[in-house]
Every structure is written in C-alpha cells, then in structure tokens.
Amino acid sequence: AAPAAAENVMAGTVADIGYLGDFSLYKVKLDGGQTVKAAIANVSRRAEPAPQVGERVFVDWPPEAAIVLTQ
C-alpha cells in the first residue's frame, strides 16, 4: 500500500541494487517508464526485509527535498 501521509509518491519496481558500505543505492523503474535512484542509509536492522530486485515499491519524499534539474 502507498504511504498514507506522503505528498509525493510514485509506484515502481526495483530494477537494481548497489551496496556501497554505509548506504544502498536502489534503481527503481517507475510505472510511467522513468527510472529514479534512491540512496538508503544502512544504519540499523529493519523490522521488515529490504526490498529486492523485481519487488514492487513506493518512492516518496518530502516537498522540501525535491531539486529541479535544468540540464
């Protein structure tokens, strides 16, 4: 289920995962065809397992974290 309180949320599928020590880099192919990257800090064990390649996920972020790229 999508995060209830998120203002910006998109559904997609995990396409690739890179483990880089202190964080993991997830490539998520969104339902609209775009691909986004999300860096997740590896700071503690989660109550639920981390998403795996091929798994459906939701990507969300607070409005103040958005950056518009012009080039």
C-alpha positions in Angstrom: 0.0 0.0 0.0 1.2 3.5 -0.7 2.4 5.6 2.2 -0.7 7.4 3.6 0.9 10.7 4.6 3.3 11.2 1.6 2.6 14.2 -0.7 4.9 13.0 -3.4 4.7 9.3 -4.0 5.3 7.1 -7.1 5.0 3.3 -7.6 7.6 1.2 -9.4 9.7 -1.9 -9.4 13.2 -2.3 -8.0 15.5 -2.7 -11.1 18.9 -2.9 -9.4 20.6 -2.5 -6.0 24.1 -1.4 -5.3 25.6 -1.9 -1.8 28.1 0.8 -1.0 29.1 0.3 2.6 27.2 2.9 4.6 24.3 3.0 2.1 22.5 1.1 -0.6 21.6 2.6 -3.9 18.3 1.4 -5.4 17.3 2.0 -9.0 13.5 2.0 -9.3 11.7 1.8 -12.6 8.6 3.9 -12.1 5.2 2.8 -13.6 5.5 5.8 -16.1 8.7 4.4 -17.5 11.2 6.8 -15.8 14.0 5.4 -13.6 14.9 7.0 -10.2 17.7 6.4 -7.9 17.3 6.3 -4.1 20.1 6.1 -1.6 19.1 4.5 1.7 21.5 4.6 4.7 22.5 1.3 6.2 22.4 2.4 9.8 20.4 -0.3 11.5 18.5 -3.5 11.0 14.9 -3.1 9.8 11.9 -4.8 11.2 11.0 -5.8 7.7 13.4 -7.1 5.0 14.9 -4.7 2.5 13.3 -4.6 -1.0 14.8 -7.0 -3.6 15.2 -6.7 -7.3 11.8 -7.2 -9.0 9.8 -6.2 -6.0 7.1 -3.5 -6.2 7.8 -0.5 -4.1 6.7 3.1 -3.5 9.1 6.0 -3.7 8.2 9.1 -1.6 9.9 12.3 -0.5 9.1 15.5 1.3 8.5 18.5 -0.9 11.5 20.4 0.5 13.8 17.6 -0.6 12.9 18.0 -4.3 15.5 19.6 -6.7 14.7 20.7 -10.2 17.5 19.9 -12.7 17.5 22.2 -15.7 20.2 20.4 -17.8 
